[in-house]
Amino acid sequence: MGIPHFLCLPFPVQGHVNPLMQFSLLLAKHGCKVTFVHTEFSLKRANTAGGDNKEEALVEMVTLPDGLEPQDDRSDVAKLLFSMKNTMPALLPKLIQDIDASDVGNKITCIIVTINMGWALEVGLKLGIKGALLSPPSATSLACTACIPNLIEDGVIDSEGLPTKKQQIQLSPEMPMMDTDYLPWRGFKKMFFDHLVQEMQTLKLGEWWLCNTTYDLEPGAFSISPKFLPIGPLMENSNRSSFWEEDRACLEWLDEQAPQSVVYVSFGSLAVMDPKQFKELALALDLLDRPFIWVVRPGNEKKENVNEYPNEFHGSKGKIVGWAPQKKILNHPSLACFISHCGWNSTLEGICAGVPFLCWPCATDQFLNKSYICDVWKIGIGLEKDESGTVSREEIKKKVDEVVADDDIKARSLKLKDMTINNIQEGGQSSKNLSFFMDWAK
């Protein structure tokens, strides 16, 4: 057999494109052939945002249309999802045929998808091509989602995914207790929850469910299914998967700051903050009287970031950027702590940088990640809302001062960093799993 040839199809949001692109680069570095399928719209976005580097030339880019009109709002995730499901399955076989025809000796041997793209595994199955899932959230989130039928059967949630009562549950004896209010599909509309249930069934067509995590970070999750295979942390650097232009000037500014002095604030690529909370956060950064980097994403067609900075906000100690080279910032010696929404990609990047967290989850699986950060790994603390549902500037200041002064949290963060990164070194568990997966794909 020749080398494996992977066809990678991410759902076109930043938190899915990123890990799958990193995984593609890792496979390409190991001598595999990789073709990466963007939607026409997201390839345009990614190309205008990032530079090229030599490694990325290893991954071939192709596109399929997402079925929407150019002026449609792609931040409406449900609309995008259902449009893709209606348009793309009919177009994929032709794309595969064309790719195979262009390099006869190197036909596609395996399709890798992220969640919401399970239909591509069905197409692959009909064409006799093996498949795998790369799961963008944590293994624990994936385990929860895989257990939905059992949770409904046991009466823990109803058929719409809502908890029947407030309680703590445990999915398996090795896993931490979970609050049913914070299951990862929290806030999903019924149509989206139904899609998720159906999607999990479709994803079973994938022989492996690859997780961007390590066995040590969430060991209990791996008892849920023999399909789970930890191959993380994915550490490849990719410019080509970013949807926004990164502000690199902040790195030079970081070089001028004192060691462990800078507070980094970022809520990922999807979270939206209400205007009152935005103002409170701005004033908190003044109150902190510490250097800070605050990522405020450029507004999109919905004009979501029409947040006004309050008149009394100086912001003189910090930098406000539209999008940031997050890994470089987190790994910088000037960094003190990370105020994060606790999305899985950010959580993993923070762990790999050994940085203490202040947790401010907004939606879905972020609450679950927060409980790991605060209660299981104990490398951060949560920000609490007041009775009006706002995180106050006083609360932010109090918790930043607390986490920056906590040497135990710092020590645990550094220990967890080493343990996590050791997994991808020669002989590490994730490294062995990767070799196993590539051999299987041949």
C-alpha positions in Angstrom: 0.0 0.0 0.0 1.1 3.6 -0.6 0.9 6.4 1.9 -2.6 7.2 3.3 -4.4 10.1 1.6 -6.8 12.0 4.0 -9.7 14.2 2.9 -10.5 16.6 5.8 -13.9 18.3 6.0 -14.4 20.7 9.0 -17.6 22.5 9.8 -16.7 26.1 8.8 -16.5 27.8 12.1 -13.1 28.8 13.6 -13.3 26.3 16.5 -13.6 23.4 14.1 -11.4 24.6 11.2 -8.5 25.3 13.6 -8.0 21.8 15.2 -8.6 20.0 11.9 -6.1 22.2 10.1 -3.6 21.5 12.9 -4.2 17.8 12.6 -3.9 18.0 8.8 -0.5 19.6 9.2 0.6 17.0 11.6 -0.4 14.2 9.2 1.3 15.9 6.3 4.5 16.3 8.4 4.4 12.5 8.9 4.4 12.0 5.2 0.7 11.5 4.6 -1.1 13.2 1.7 -3.8 15.6 2.9 -6.6 17.4 1.0 -8.5 20.0 3.1 -12.0 20.9 2.0 -13.1 24.5 2.8 -16.4 26.1 1.8 -15.8 28.6 -0.9 -16.8 31.3 1.5 -14.5 30.3 4.4 -11.5 29.8 2.1 -11.8 33.4 0.9 -11.9 34.5 4.5 -9.0 32.4 5.6 -6.9 33.5 2.6 -7.4 37.1 3.2 -6.6 36.8 6.9 -3.4 34.8 7.0 0.0 34.6 5.4 1.4 31.4 3.9 4.2 29.3 5.3 6.0 26.4 3.8 4.4 23.8 6.0 1.0 24.8 4.8 1.9 24.0 1.2 1.9 20.4 2.4 -1.8 20.5 2.6 -3.8 20.8 -0.6 -6.9 23.1 -0.4 -10.1 22.5 -2.3 -13.6 23.9 -2.0 -17.2 23.1 -2.1 -20.1 25.7 -2.1 -22.1 25.8 1.2 -25.4 26.5 -0.7 -25.9 30.0 0.7 -25.9 33.2 -1.2 -22.9 35.5 -0.8 -24.9 38.0 1.2 -26.4 35.4 3.6 -25.5 35.6 7.2 -23.1 32.7 8.0 -23.0 33.5 11.7 -26.4 31.9 11.8 -25.0 28.5 12.5 -28.2 26.6 12.1 -29.0 28.1 8.7 -25.4 27.4 7.5 -25.6 23.8 8.8 -28.9 22.9 7.1 -27.9 24.6 3.9 -24.7 22.5 3.8 -26.5 19.3 4.6 -28.8 20.0 1.7 -26.2 21.0 -0.9 -22.9 19.3 -0.3 -23.6 15.5 -0.1 -24.5 15.5 -3.8 -21.3 17.4 -4.8 -18.8 15.4 -2.7 -18.5 12.2 -4.9 -17.5 14.3 -7.9 -14.9 16.2 -5.9 -13.5 12.8 -4.7 -13.5 11.5 -8.3 -11.6 14.6 -9.5 -9.0 14.4 -6.7 -8.4 10.6 -7.4 -8.2 11.2 -11.1 -5.5 13.9 -10.7 -3.2 11.5 -8.7 -4.1 7.9 -9.6 -1.4 6.3 -7.4 -2.6 8.3 -4.3 -6.4 7.8 -4.1 -8.2 9.1 -1.0 -8.1 6.4 1.7 -9.8 8.1 4.6 -12.3 10.9 5.2 -11.9 12.9 8.5 -14.8 15.2 9.6 -15.7 17.4 12.5 -19.1 17.3 14.2 -22.0 18.4 11.9 -20.2 17.0 8.9 -21.2 13.3 9.4 -22.9 13.2 6.0 -19.5 13.0 4.4 -18.8 9.7 6.2 -22.1 8.4 4.6 -20.8 9.5 1.2 -17.4 7.9 1.9 -19.0 4.6 3.0 -20.9 4.3 -0.3 -17.6 4.8 -2.1 -15.8 2.3 0.1 -13.7 4.9 1.9 -13.0 4.6 5.6 -13.8 7.4 8.0 -13.0 9.1 11.3 -14.2 12.0 13.4 -11.9 14.6 14.8 -13.9 16.0 17.8 -13.4 19.8 18.4 -14.7 19.8 22.0 -13.2 17.8 24.9 -13.5 14.0 25.1 -15.9 14.6 28.1 -18.2 16.7 25.9 -18.1 14.0 23.2 -18.9 11.4 25.8 -21.9 13.4 27.1 -23.2 13.8 23.6 -22.7 10.1 22.8 -24.7 9.3 26.0 -27.8 11.3 25.0 -30.0 8.2 24.3 -29.1 6.7 27.7 -29.7 10.1 29.5 -33.2 10.2 27.8 -33.9 6.6 28.7 -32.9 7.2 32.3 -35.1 10.2 32.6 -32.2 12.6 33.2 -33.1 14.8 30.2 -36.3 15.0 28.1 -36.5 14.5 24.4 -35.6 18.2 23.9 -32.3 17.8 25.8 -33.6 19.7 28.9 -32.8 18.4 32.4 -35.9 16.9 34.0 -34.6 18.2 37.4 -31.6 19.9 38.8 -29.1 17.2 39.8 -25.5 16.0 39.6 -24.9 13.0 37.5 -21.9 10.8 36.7 -21.6 9.2 33.2 -19.2 6.6 34.4 -17.5 5.8 37.8 -14.2 7.4 36.8 -15.7 10.7 35.6 -16.3 13.8 37.7 -19.9 14.7 38.8 -21.7 16.9 36.3 -24.4 19.4 36.8 -27.4 18.7 34.5 -27.8 22.4 34.0 -24.5 22.5 32.2 -24.7 19.7 29.7 -22.9 20.7 26.5 -26.0 21.3 24.4 -27.3 23.8 26.9 -29.1 26.6 25.0 -29.6 24.6 21.8 -33.0 24.9 20.2 -35.0 21.7 19.7 -34.2 21.5 16.0 -30.5 21.8 16.7 -30.7 19.2 19.5 -32.5 16.8 17.2 -29.8 17.4 14.6 -27.2 16.5 17.2 -28.9 13.3 18.2 -29.1 12.2 14.6 -25.5 13.4 13.9 -24.1 11.2 16.7 -25.7 8.2 15.1 -24.2 9.1 11.7 -20.7 9.7 13.2 -20.7 6.1 14.4 -19.8 5.3 10.8 -16.4 6.7 11.6 -14.2 3.9 13.0 -12.3 6.3 15.3 -13.3 9.3 17.2 -10.1 11.3 17.5 -9.9 13.7 20.5 -7.7 16.8 20.8 -6.8 15.9 24.4 -4.7 13.5 26.3 -5.6 10.4 28.3 -4.3 12.0 31.5 -6.4 15.2 31.2 -9.8 13.4 31.2 -9.2 9.6 31.7 -12.8 8.8 32.7 -14.1 9.9 29.3 -12.3 7.1 27.5 -14.3 4.4 29.3 -17.4 5.5 27.4 -16.5 4.1 24.0 -13.6 2.1 22.5 -13.8 4.5 19.5 -12.2 7.3 21.4 -8.6 7.9 20.6 -6.6 10.8 22.2 -4.1 12.4 19.7 -3.6 15.8 21.4 -2.6 18.4 22.2 -2.5 19.6 18.6 0.3 22.2 18.6 0.9 22.9 14.9 1.0 26.6 14.0 -1.4 27.5 11.2 -2.0 30.9 9.7 -4.3 29.6 7.1 -7.1 28.6 9.4 -7.7 32.0 10.9 -10.8 34.0 9.9 -9.4 37.3 11.1 -6.2 39.2 10.6 -3.9 38.7 13.6 -2.5 41.7 15.3 1.2 40.9 15.7 2.2 44.4 17.1 1.0 43.3 20.5 3.9 40.8 20.7 6.5 43.6 20.6 4.5 45.4 23.2 4.5 42.2 25.3 8.3 42.1 25.2 8.4 45.5 27.0 6.2 44.3 29.9 7.4 42.9 33.2 7.4 39.1 33.7 4.1 37.6 34.7 2.3 41.0 34.7 -0.1 40.9 31.8 -3.7 39.9 31.9 -5.0 38.4 28.6 -8.7 38.6 27.9 -10.3 36.7 25.0 -13.7 35.1 24.5 -13.0 33.1 21.4 -14.5 33.3 18.0 -18.3 33.1 18.6 -19.2 34.5 22.1 -21.1 37.8 22.1 -21.2 40.1 25.2 -24.1 42.3 26.0 -23.4 46.1 26.1 -23.7 46.4 29.9 -21.3 43.6 30.5 -18.9 44.9 27.9 -18.8 48.3 29.7 -18.2 46.6 33.1 -15.3 44.6 31.7 -13.7 47.7 30.2 -13.9 49.5 33.6 -12.6 46.4 35.3 -9.5 46.6 33.1 -8.9 50.2 34.3 -9.5 49.2 37.9 -7.0 46.4 37.7 -4.2 48.8 37.0 -2.2 46.1 35.3 -1.1 45.8 31.6 -3.6 43.8 29.6 -4.4 42.5 26.1 -8.1 42.5 25.3 -9.4 40.8 22.1 -12.5 42.5 20.8 -13.4 40.8 17.5 -14.2 43.0 14.5 -18.1 43.2 14.2 -19.7 41.0 11.5 -22.7 41.6 9.3 -24.9 41.4 12.4 -23.2 44.4 13.8 -22.8 42.4 17.0 -19.9 44.3 18.4 -21.6 47.6 18.5 -20.4 47.7 22.1 -19.5 51.3 23.1 -16.5 51.8 25.3 -17.7 53.8 28.3 -16.6 57.5 28.3 -14.6 57.0 31.5 -12.6 54.1 30.1 -8.9 55.0 29.7 -7.4 51.6 28.7 -4.1 53.3 28.9 -2.3 50.3 30.4 -3.3 47.9 27.8 -3.7 46.9 24.2 -7.1 46.2 22.5 -6.7 44.0 19.4 -9.2 42.7 16.8 -7.7 39.1 16.8 -4.6 37.9 18.4 -1.8 35.3 17.9 -3.2 33.6 21.0 -0.6 30.8 21.4 2.3 33.2 21.2 0.7 35.5 23.8 -0.1 32.6 26.2 3.4 31.4 26.0 5.0 34.8 26.6 6.9 35.2 29.8 5.1 38.5 30.5 1.7 36.7 30.8 0.1 36.5 34.3 -3.3 35.0 33.7 -5.9 34.2 31.0 -9.5 35.5 31.3 -11.2 32.9 29.1 -14.7 31.8 27.9 -13.2 28.2 28.3 -13.8 27.0 24.8 -11.9 23.7 24.4 -9.3 25.1 22.0 -8.5 28.0 24.3 -8.5 25.7 27.3 -6.0 23.4 25.7 -3.8 26.3 24.6 -3.8 27.7 28.1 -2.9 24.3 29.6 0.0 23.9 27.1 1.3 27.4 28.1 1.0 26.6 31.8 -1.1 29.7 32.4 -3.6 30.2 35.3 -7.2 30.7 34.2 -10.1 33.0 35.2 -13.1 31.2 33.9 -16.0 33.1 32.3 -18.0 30.4 30.3 -20.7 31.7 28.0 -22.4 28.7 26.4 -22.5 25.0 25.5 -19.5 22.9 26.6 -17.7 25.8 28.2 -19.3 25.2 31.6 -18.1 21.7 31.6 -14.5 22.8 30.7 -14.7 25.3 33.5 -15.5 22.6 36.0 -12.4 20.7 34.9 -10.2 23.8 35.1 -11.5 24.8 38.6 -12.5 21.5 40.3 -10.6 18.7 38.6 -7.2 20.2 37.5 -7.5 23.2 39.9 -5.6 25.5 37.6 -8.0 28.4 37.7 -10.9 30.1 39.4 -14.4 31.1 38.3 -15.8 34.6 37.9 -19.2 34.8 39.6 -22.2 36.9 38.4 -24.0 39.3 40.7 -27.8 39.2 41.2 -28.3 41.1 38.0 -26.4 38.5 36.0 -23.4 40.7 35.5 -19.7 39.9 36.4 -18.9 43.2 38.2 -15.6 45.1 37.9 -14.9 44.5 41.6 -15.3 40.8 41.2 -12.9 40.8 38.2 -10.3 42.8 40.1 -10.7 40.6 43.2 -10.3 37.3 41.3 -7.4 38.5 39.1 -5.5 39.6 42.3 -6.3 36.2 43.8 -5.2 34.0 40.9 -2.0 36.0 40.3 -1.0 35.6 43.9 -1.8 31.9 44.1 1.5 30.0 43.9 -0.3 26.6 44.2 -2.4 27.3 41.1 0.8 28.4 39.2 2.7 25.2 40.3 -0.2 23.0 39.2 -0.5 24.8 35.9 3.2 24.2 35.1 2.9 20.5 36.1 -0.2 20.0 34.0 1.6 21.7 31.0 4.5 19.3 31.2 2.3 16.2 31.6 0.1 17.3 28.6 3.0 18.1 26.3 4.8 14.9 27.1 2.0 13.0 25.4 3.1 14.2 21.9 6.8 13.7 22.5 8.5 10.6 21.0 7.0 7.6 22.9 4.2 9.6 24.5 0.7 8.1 24.5 -0.8 10.5 21.9 2.2 10.1 19.7 1.7 6.3 19.7 -2.0 6.7 19.0 -1.2 8.9 16.0 1.1 6.2 14.6 -1.5 3.6 15.2 -4.1 5.8 13.4 -1.9 6.4 10.4 -1.2 2.7 10.1 -4.9 1.9 10.3 -5.6 4.5 7.5 -3.2 2.7 5.1 
